[in-house]
Amino acid sequence: MHINPEMLLSYCDTEKQTRNVKALIEHGTIKGAARALNIDPSTLRESFKKLENKASLNAVAPHRDVDHQTMEGFSAKFVTSRYDKDGNLAGQYVRQERDKDSALEERLQDFTNGLIDSVKNVYQPVTAPITSIQDRLNVYAIGDHHLGMYSYKTETGHNYDVNIAENLLEQSFESLIKRSPNAESGLFLNMGDFLHTDSVSGLTTAGTPQDTDGRYGRTIEHAAKLMHRMITRLLEKHAHVYVINVQGNHDKNASLFMNQIMTAYFHNEPRITVLCNQKKFIPFVWGKTFILTHHGDGINAQKMYEVATRDYRKEWGECPFVYGYTAHLHHKTVEERGGMIMEQWGVLCATDAYHAGKGYGAGRTMTCVTHHKEYGELERQTFKAEMAGY
């Protein structure tokens, strides 16, 4: 330990971290604290190392001659130290910068508050369904929909633009809503890449150029209205609706703002819960079912399993039915790994020119999965793009 443990208390984010630091303060050594907590000393040492790293990001590292706590919402960008001929600290300059996560959170909150003000007296409550099956949850899983993508049939085998994408998804929702059980709860699950691009320049979040259909502003307008209509339809079907908008690799920024738009519009609707989507991994628990979601970019089934068992131990331990839902690769796969069923969802969208030229393609589907509170998945309904004439 390099930092006084009492100083680390202010950097604890969880009850477990606070418990560990207090044990160290009480027992004086890591071994003593580990013995009292009945955990391995190496685990405790790693926990303290993370806290020390967090403190150093805030310019608190006395063992390195740095002890200038940054302002709230700021972190140390760099530290310049000057020493005299005897090696003593003679001067120091600490440059602070706004925390990126904190700044983003504030911008999103400001955006939401502004929307709430603008939609006051606009939202019309939807009448709840008279009857529903109390122990059921319908999951409407939307794979990469790529609203705003342009595909030319002569070149790719299928036409695809904003109007087709909108009509195709609405027909899919209507069919699945009618054919699925009248479950108590519904989950609107957007698995990411709902939008094809993330800027007016027709680029993905990482800056990759895409074939786009028209103006980005029009695409955003259609996307927001489409999502609003689909969630409203679920309110007519289910007593309570959950909303998850996973960050995609094509539309990371847009997915954050789309989530805030839905939060603002439905902020006075007690029958809707819009989950925070600022993390790539989004956990969801319903009864004895635990679903971990991620777009699927940059990870595989093994990594999903590791995250579920390491970062969500409580959910894993309490739920006998565990699922890992991803998308991203545009084709459907299912495998079971260590008690966790991994499912990569198919998509309704067509293939763009680049991927068609590389030989990529798969069945175009959307699925509604029904879960039981006690027994996990019970049944599913599938919609194919061909059923809508696409």
C-alpha positions as CSV (number, residue, x, y, z in Angstrom):
1,M,0.0,0.0,0.0
2,H,1.3,3.4,-1.0
3,I,-1.6,5.6,0.1
4,N,-3.1,6.0,3.6
5,P,-6.1,3.7,3.5
6,E,-8.3,6.3,5.1
7,M,-7.7,8.5,2.0
8,L,-9.0,5.6,-0.2
9,L,-12.5,5.6,1.4
10,S,-13.5,8.6,-0.8
11,Y,-12.7,6.6,-3.9
12,C,-14.8,3.6,-3.1
13,D,-17.8,3.1,-5.5
14,T,-19.2,-0.1,-4.0
15,E,-20.1,-1.4,-0.6
16,K,-17.5,-4.2,-1.0
17,Q,-14.7,-1.7,-1.7
18,T,-15.7,0.3,1.4
19,R,-15.8,-2.9,3.5
20,N,-12.3,-3.9,2.3
21,V,-10.8,-0.5,3.1
22,K,-12.4,-0.4,6.5
23,A,-11.0,-3.9,7.2
24,L,-7.5,-2.7,6.3
25,I,-7.8,0.3,8.6
26,E,-9.0,-1.9,11.4
27,H,-6.4,-4.7,11.1
28,G,-3.5,-2.7,9.8
29,T,-2.2,-5.1,7.1
30,I,-3.6,-6.7,4.0
31,K,-3.0,-10.2,5.4
32,G,-4.9,-9.3,8.5
33,A,-7.8,-7.7,6.6
34,A,-7.9,-10.7,4.2
35,R,-8.0,-13.1,7.2
36,A,-10.9,-11.2,8.8
37,L,-12.9,-11.1,5.5
38,N,-12.0,-14.7,4.7
39,I,-10.7,-13.8,1.2
40,D,-7.4,-14.3,-0.6
41,P,-4.9,-11.5,0.1
42,S,-4.1,-11.2,-3.6
43,T,-7.8,-10.4,-4.3
44,L,-7.7,-7.7,-1.7
45,R,-4.3,-6.4,-3.0
46,E,-5.8,-6.1,-6.5
47,S,-8.8,-4.2,-5.1
48,F,-6.6,-1.7,-3.4
49,K,-4.4,-1.3,-6.5
50,K,-7.5,-0.3,-8.5
51,L,-8.5,2.3,-5.8
52,E,-4.9,3.7,-5.8
53,N,-5.0,4.0,-9.6
54,K,-8.3,5.9,-9.3
55,A,-6.8,8.2,-6.7
56,S,-3.8,8.9,-8.9
57,L,-6.1,9.9,-11.7
58,N,-7.3,12.6,-9.4
59,A,-3.7,13.7,-8.6
60,V,-3.5,11.9,-5.3
61,A,-0.3,9.8,-5.0
62,P,1.7,11.1,-2.0
63,H,4.3,8.3,-2.5
64,R,5.0,10.0,-5.9
65,D,5.1,13.5,-4.5
66,V,1.7,14.2,-6.0
67,D,-1.1,15.3,-3.6
68,H,-3.3,17.9,-5.3
69,Q,-6.9,16.6,-5.3
70,T,-8.7,17.6,-8.6
71,M,-12.0,19.4,-8.6
72,E,-15.2,17.4,-8.7
73,G,-15.9,16.2,-12.3
74,F,-12.3,16.7,-13.3
75,S,-9.2,14.4,-13.5
76,A,-5.5,15.1,-13.9
77,K,-4.4,15.3,-17.5
78,F,-0.7,15.5,-16.6
79,V,1.6,16.4,-13.7
80,T,4.9,18.3,-14.1
81,S,7.2,18.2,-11.1
82,R,10.4,20.1,-10.5
83,Y,13.1,19.0,-8.1
84,D,16.1,20.8,-6.6
85,K,19.7,19.5,-6.6
86,D,19.1,17.5,-3.5
87,G,16.1,15.7,-5.0
88,N,13.5,17.6,-3.0
89,L,10.2,18.7,-4.7
90,A,10.7,22.4,-5.6
91,G,7.5,23.0,-7.6
92,Q,4.6,21.2,-9.3
93,Y,2.1,21.9,-12.0
94,V,-1.1,19.8,-12.3
95,R,-3.3,20.3,-15.3
96,Q,-6.9,19.2,-14.9
97,E,-9.5,18.3,-17.6
98,R,-13.2,17.5,-17.5
99,D,-14.0,13.8,-17.0
100,K,-15.2,12.5,-20.3
101,D,-17.8,10.2,-18.7
102,S,-19.0,13.0,-16.4
103,A,-19.2,15.5,-19.3
104,L,-21.2,13.0,-21.4
105,E,-23.6,12.2,-18.6
106,E,-24.2,15.9,-18.0
107,R,-24.8,16.6,-21.7
108,L,-27.3,13.7,-21.9
109,Q,-29.1,14.9,-18.8
110,D,-29.3,18.4,-20.1
111,F,-30.6,17.0,-23.4
112,T,-33.2,15.0,-21.6
113,N,-34.3,17.9,-19.4
114,G,-34.7,20.0,-22.5
115,L,-36.8,17.4,-24.2
116,I,-39.0,16.9,-21.1
117,D,-39.8,20.6,-21.2
118,S,-40.6,20.4,-24.9
119,V,-42.9,17.4,-24.7
120,K,-45.0,18.5,-21.7
121,N,-48.7,18.0,-22.4
122,V,-47.8,16.1,-25.6
123,Y,-47.7,12.5,-24.3
124,Q,-51.1,10.8,-24.2
125,P,-51.2,7.9,-21.8
126,V,-52.1,4.5,-23.3
127,T,-54.8,2.4,-21.7
128,A,-53.3,-0.7,-20.1
129,P,-54.5,-4.1,-21.3
130,I,-57.4,-5.6,-19.4
131,T,-55.9,-9.1,-19.1
132,S,-52.4,-10.4,-19.2
133,I,-50.5,-13.6,-18.1
134,Q,-48.8,-12.5,-14.9
135,D,-45.7,-14.7,-15.1
136,R,-44.6,-14.1,-18.7
137,L,-42.2,-11.7,-20.4
138,N,-42.1,-11.2,-24.2
139,V,-38.7,-10.2,-25.5
140,Y,-38.8,-8.4,-28.9
141,A,-35.2,-8.7,-30.1
142,I,-34.3,-6.3,-32.9
143,G,-31.0,-7.3,-34.6
144,D,-29.0,-4.7,-36.4
145,H,-31.7,-2.8,-38.4
146,H,-29.4,-0.2,-40.1
147,L,-32.1,2.4,-40.7
148,G,-30.6,4.8,-43.2
149,M,-28.7,2.2,-45.2
150,Y,-29.1,2.1,-49.0
151,S,-29.0,-1.1,-50.9
152,Y,-29.8,-1.5,-54.6
153,K,-31.4,-4.8,-55.6
154,T,-29.5,-5.2,-58.9
155,E,-26.2,-4.8,-57.0
156,T,-27.0,-6.7,-53.7
157,G,-30.1,-8.8,-54.3
158,H,-32.5,-6.7,-52.2
159,N,-33.7,-3.1,-52.1
160,Y,-33.3,-1.3,-48.8
161,D,-33.8,2.3,-47.8
162,V,-35.4,4.3,-44.9
163,N,-39.0,3.7,-46.0
164,I,-38.5,0.0,-46.5
165,A,-36.7,-0.4,-43.2
166,E,-39.5,1.4,-41.4
167,N,-42.3,-0.6,-43.0
168,L,-40.5,-3.9,-42.6
169,L,-39.9,-3.4,-38.8
170,E,-43.5,-2.2,-38.2
171,Q,-44.9,-5.2,-40.1
172,S,-42.6,-7.5,-38.0
173,F,-43.7,-5.9,-34.7
174,E,-47.4,-6.2,-35.6
175,S,-47.1,-9.8,-36.6
176,L,-45.1,-10.8,-33.5
177,I,-47.4,-8.8,-31.1
178,K,-50.5,-10.6,-32.5
179,R,-48.9,-14.1,-32.4
180,S,-47.2,-13.9,-29.0
181,P,-48.8,-14.6,-25.6
182,N,-50.5,-11.7,-23.8
183,A,-47.6,-11.5,-21.3
184,E,-47.6,-9.2,-18.3
185,S,-44.3,-7.6,-19.4
186,G,-42.6,-6.8,-22.7
187,L,-39.0,-6.0,-23.4
188,F,-38.2,-3.7,-26.4
189,L,-34.7,-4.9,-27.1
190,N,-32.7,-2.9,-29.7
191,M,-29.5,-4.9,-30.0
192,G,-27.6,-1.9,-31.5
193,D,-26.9,-0.5,-35.0
194,F,-30.5,0.6,-35.2
195,L,-29.1,3.4,-37.3
196,H,-26.7,2.8,-40.1
197,T,-24.4,5.8,-39.4
198,D,-23.5,8.1,-36.6
199,S,-23.0,11.5,-38.3
200,V,-24.2,13.8,-41.1
201,S,-21.1,12.7,-43.0
202,G,-22.4,9.2,-43.6
203,L,-19.8,7.6,-41.3
204,T,-20.0,5.0,-38.5
205,T,-18.9,5.9,-35.0
206,A,-15.3,4.9,-36.0
207,G,-15.4,6.9,-39.2
208,T,-16.1,4.2,-41.8
209,P,-17.9,5.5,-44.9
210,Q,-21.3,3.9,-45.6
211,D,-23.9,3.7,-48.4
212,T,-26.7,5.9,-47.0
213,D,-30.2,6.8,-48.1
214,G,-30.6,10.6,-48.1
215,R,-30.1,13.1,-45.3
216,Y,-29.1,12.1,-41.8
217,G,-31.6,14.5,-40.2
218,R,-34.5,12.7,-42.0
219,T,-33.1,9.3,-40.9
220,I,-33.0,10.4,-37.2
221,E,-36.5,11.8,-37.4
222,H,-37.8,8.5,-38.9
223,A,-35.9,6.5,-36.3
224,A,-37.2,8.4,-33.3
225,K,-40.8,8.3,-34.5
226,L,-40.6,4.6,-35.4
227,M,-39.2,3.6,-32.0
228,H,-41.8,5.7,-30.2
229,R,-44.6,4.0,-32.2
230,M,-43.3,0.5,-31.5
231,I,-42.9,1.1,-27.8
232,T,-46.5,2.6,-27.7
233,R,-47.8,-0.6,-29.4
234,L,-46.1,-2.7,-26.7
235,L,-47.9,-0.5,-24.0
236,E,-51.1,-1.6,-25.6
237,K,-50.1,-5.2,-25.3
238,H,-48.3,-5.4,-22.0
239,A,-49.0,-4.1,-18.5
240,H,-45.3,-3.0,-18.2
241,V,-42.7,-2.4,-20.9
242,Y,-38.9,-2.3,-20.5
243,V,-36.7,-0.6,-23.0
244,I,-33.1,-1.4,-23.8
245,N,-31.1,0.4,-26.5
246,V,-27.7,-1.3,-26.8
247,Q,-24.8,0.7,-28.2
248,G,-23.8,-0.4,-31.7
249,N,-20.6,0.0,-33.5
250,H,-22.3,2.0,-36.3
251,D,-24.4,4.3,-34.0
252,K,-22.9,4.5,-30.5
253,N,-23.6,8.2,-30.1
254,A,-27.0,8.1,-31.7
255,S,-28.0,5.2,-29.5
256,L,-27.3,7.3,-26.4
257,F,-29.4,10.1,-27.6
258,M,-32.2,7.9,-28.9
259,N,-32.4,6.4,-25.4
260,Q,-32.7,9.8,-23.8
261,I,-35.4,10.8,-26.3
262,M,-37.5,7.8,-25.2
263,T,-36.7,8.6,-21.5
264,A,-37.9,12.1,-22.0
265,Y,-41.0,11.2,-24.0
266,F,-42.2,8.5,-21.6
267,H,-40.9,10.1,-18.3
268,N,-44.5,10.4,-16.9
269,E,-45.5,6.9,-17.9
270,P,-45.3,4.6,-14.9
271,R,-45.7,1.5,-17.0
272,I,-42.4,2.1,-18.8
273,T,-38.8,1.5,-17.6
274,V,-36.0,2.8,-19.9
275,L,-32.7,1.2,-18.8
276,C,-29.5,3.2,-18.8
277,N,-27.4,2.4,-21.9
278,Q,-24.1,4.2,-21.1
279,K,-22.3,0.8,-20.7
280,K,-21.8,-1.6,-23.5
281,F,-23.0,-4.5,-21.4
282,I,-26.5,-4.1,-20.1
283,P,-27.9,-6.6,-17.6
284,F,-31.6,-7.4,-17.2
285,V,-33.2,-9.6,-14.6
286,W,-36.8,-10.8,-14.7
287,G,-37.9,-13.4,-12.2
288,K,-35.3,-16.2,-12.3
289,T,-34.1,-15.1,-15.8
290,F,-30.9,-13.1,-16.2
291,I,-30.2,-11.7,-19.7
292,L,-26.8,-10.0,-20.4
293,T,-26.8,-7.9,-23.6
294,H,-24.0,-6.5,-25.7
295,H,-23.9,-5.6,-29.4
296,G,-21.3,-8.2,-30.1
297,D,-18.5,-6.1,-31.6
298,G,-15.1,-7.0,-30.2
299,I,-16.2,-9.9,-28.1
300,N,-17.1,-13.6,-28.4
301,A,-19.1,-16.2,-26.4
302,Q,-16.3,-16.9,-24.0
303,K,-15.9,-13.2,-23.2
304,M,-19.7,-12.9,-22.6
305,Y,-19.5,-15.8,-20.2
306,E,-16.5,-14.3,-18.3
307,V,-18.3,-11.0,-17.9
308,A,-21.5,-12.6,-16.7
309,T,-19.7,-14.7,-14.1
310,R,-17.2,-12.1,-13.0
311,D,-19.0,-8.8,-13.1
312,Y,-22.6,-10.0,-12.4
313,R,-22.0,-12.7,-9.8
314,K,-25.1,-11.8,-7.8
315,E,-27.4,-12.1,-10.9
316,W,-25.7,-15.2,-12.0
317,G,-26.0,-16.8,-8.5
318,E,-29.7,-15.9,-8.1
319,C,-31.0,-16.8,-11.6
320,P,-30.9,-20.4,-12.8
321,F,-31.7,-19.3,-16.4
322,V,-28.9,-17.2,-17.9
323,Y,-28.8,-15.8,-21.5
324,G,-26.2,-13.8,-23.4
325,Y,-27.8,-11.9,-26.3
326,T,-25.7,-10.3,-29.0
327,A,-26.1,-9.3,-32.7
328,H,-23.5,-7.5,-34.9
329,L,-22.6,-10.3,-37.4
330,H,-26.1,-10.4,-39.1
331,H,-26.6,-14.1,-38.8
332,K,-28.2,-16.3,-36.2
333,T,-26.2,-18.7,-33.9
334,V,-27.0,-20.4,-30.6
335,E,-24.6,-22.2,-28.2
336,E,-24.6,-23.2,-24.6
337,R,-21.5,-22.5,-22.5
338,G,-21.2,-23.3,-18.8
339,G,-24.9,-23.0,-18.1
340,M,-25.3,-19.8,-20.2
341,I,-27.2,-19.8,-23.5
342,M,-25.5,-17.5,-26.0
343,E,-27.7,-16.3,-28.8
344,Q,-26.6,-14.1,-31.7
345,W,-29.8,-12.6,-33.2
346,G,-30.5,-12.5,-36.9
347,V,-31.5,-9.3,-38.7
348,L,-34.2,-8.0,-41.0
349,C,-32.1,-5.6,-43.0
350,A,-30.7,-6.3,-46.4
351,T,-27.0,-6.6,-47.2
352,D,-25.1,-3.5,-48.4
353,A,-22.9,-3.5,-51.5
354,Y,-19.6,-4.0,-49.7
355,H,-20.7,-7.1,-47.8
356,A,-22.7,-8.5,-50.7
357,G,-19.5,-8.3,-52.8
358,K,-17.7,-10.3,-50.2
359,G,-20.3,-13.0,-50.2
360,Y,-21.9,-12.3,-46.9
361,G,-25.6,-12.9,-46.3
362,A,-28.0,-14.8,-44.1
363,G,-31.7,-15.4,-43.4
364,R,-33.5,-12.1,-42.5
365,T,-35.6,-12.7,-39.3
366,M,-36.8,-11.1,-36.1
367,T,-37.8,-13.1,-33.1
368,C,-40.1,-12.7,-30.0
369,V,-39.0,-14.9,-27.1
370,T,-41.4,-15.6,-24.2
371,H,-39.8,-16.2,-20.8
372,H,-41.5,-17.6,-17.7
373,K,-40.7,-16.1,-14.3
374,E,-39.8,-19.5,-12.9
375,Y,-38.7,-21.6,-15.8
376,G,-36.9,-19.3,-18.3
377,E,-37.6,-19.5,-22.1
378,L,-40.9,-21.2,-23.0
379,E,-41.6,-20.4,-26.6
380,R,-40.8,-18.1,-29.5
381,Q,-42.4,-16.6,-32.6
382,T,-40.4,-15.7,-35.7
383,F,-41.0,-13.2,-38.5
384,K,-39.2,-13.4,-41.8
385,A,-38.6,-10.5,-44.2
386,E,-40.3,-12.5,-47.0
387,M,-43.6,-12.3,-45.0
388,A,-43.6,-8.5,-45.7
389,G,-42.7,-8.9,-49.3
390,Y,-39.0,-8.0,-48.9
